[in-house]
Amino acid sequence: MTAPRLITVVPCYNEEAVLTDTHSKLSALYNQLVGNGQIAPDSAILYVDDGSRDATWDIIEALHKEEKYANGLKLAHNVGHQNALLAGLMVAKEQADVMVSIDADLQDDIHVIPEMLQKFQSGCDIVYGVRNKRTTDTWFKRTTALTFYRLMHWLGVSTVYNHADFRLMSKRAVDQLCQYRERNLFLRGLVPLIGYQTACVYYDRSERLAGESKYPFFKMLNFAIDGITSFSIKPVRMVFTLGLLFLVVALIILGYVLYSLLTHSVVPGWASIILSIWLVGACVLMGLGIVGEYIGKIYMEVKDRPRFNAEKLLDNVNSDESRYN
């Protein structure tokens, strides 16, 4: 069997502190895989610059000129991790037989990629990289991550616990992924919808060696909200159920008021009225916020704007300054 051409897609946003070391480690792994006959010699690493404001693109250009395997895709502006990753996959699938996606900090263990390739050769189209444990995370991050995965499961969204975006996908799996046209991307939920044969490999995640995390708390919160609202309408149904519950409570209070009038035992209840107004007002605003989140999603989808605009593509087939549309 001919060795497959592997392209590893690496989204980059302000990664100048780690990029050179990242390429050194990935190149060493590629040399090993080529030597073992697991991948073709013309395999590559595609670095996707997601509108970085530092020297990330300059480093990618230098790596492309001076080092083996290094290709680059420059996006015209920052579109976010998920769109940058999809942009890289859409470009890579034109030349690759199989693709691996991994973050530039290499906290995910690249040494399980040979095992991923073995599972691909045995017939799997998608292989998930799954963390064994979360001992390197803070208590807060572990707790919120567990809560998020349990919530997604309760909402009926198919996800792989402790899996981020470190995965292997075959060319046909990426072709199928590209058929999903939504603008609010949550790849961890989309990929399981493809339905091809899957497998998991397990690894321990390491600490970030340099630079800073590109997912602080508020970005993680927005990411979680996108994941929930992109795949489930249960929150909207919860608002409707809450409305029914308040209607029942209102009817009970109405019955109590009528009884008080009939028995002439009406007591002015300023405090209870104020508390009720605040409580109902808070629930109304929460409900409007949830519904507004979905309306916002519809608004973004119906405009059908491009998910990314690629400015430059550096690879071994196209010219160094080619423009990708």
C-alpha positions, 0 to 999 in steps of 0.5 A: 500500500502506498504511504498516504500524504499527510498534512498537519494543519496548525492554526496560529495566532500570535505564536512567534514564541513557540513556532520555531520550536514547534516546527523543529519537533514536528519535522523530527516526527515527520522524518521518523514517519517518512523513514518508517514508510508511514507517510509519503516524503512529500507530506507537509505541515500547513501553518495557518496565520489567523491575522496575527499581530506579531511576527508569526507570518514572518517566521512561517515565510522563513520556515517555508524558505529554509526548512523542510515540510513547512507550508503557510496560509495567511488569512486576511484578518482574524476569524477565530480558531475554528474558522482558521482551522477549517480554512487550513483543512479546506486548503489541505484536502486538495493535496492530502490523503489524511490530515491532522489538526493540532494547536501550535503550542503542542500541548497535545502529544504529537507522539500519538500521531503514528498511532492515529495513522495506524488506525487510519490504515486500519479503516478509520476516517476520524481518530480523536486525540483524547486526554487521559486526565486534566491534572495540568488544569486548574480546579476551576478549568477542570470543573467548568470543562466537566460541567460543559461536557455534561451539559452538552450531553444533556442537550443531546449534542454528540461530543467526545469527552476530553477531546479538543481539536487534536484529531486525524481526518481522512480526505473524504471526512474533510470533504464531508465536513466542508458540506456543513455551511454554518458560520458559527462553527463548533467543530467538536460537535460537527465532526461526530455528525459525519458518521464515518468509522472513528477511533480514539487515542489517549495521551497526557497533555503537557504544559505550555512551554512559552507564550500565553493561552489564546483561550482566556475565560471569556473566550472559553465562555463564548466558545461554550455558548456557541457550542450550545446554541449551535446544536440544541434548541433545548434552551428555548424550550426551557424558556417556554417551560419556565413561562408555563411554570410562572403562569401556574404560579400566577394562577395560584396567586390569583386564587389566593387574592380572590380568597383574601377578597372574599374573606376580607383579609387582604394585607398590603404586600408591597415587599412581595409585589416588588420581589415578584416584579424583580423575579419575573423581570429577571426571568423575562430578560434571561428568556429574551437573552436566550432567544436573542442568542438564537436570533443572532445566529440566524442573522449571521447565517442568512447573510451567508458571508465568507467564513474567511478570506485567504490572502497568501498561500505558501506551498510546494505546488503553488507560487510563494505569493499565490492568492487563494480565493 
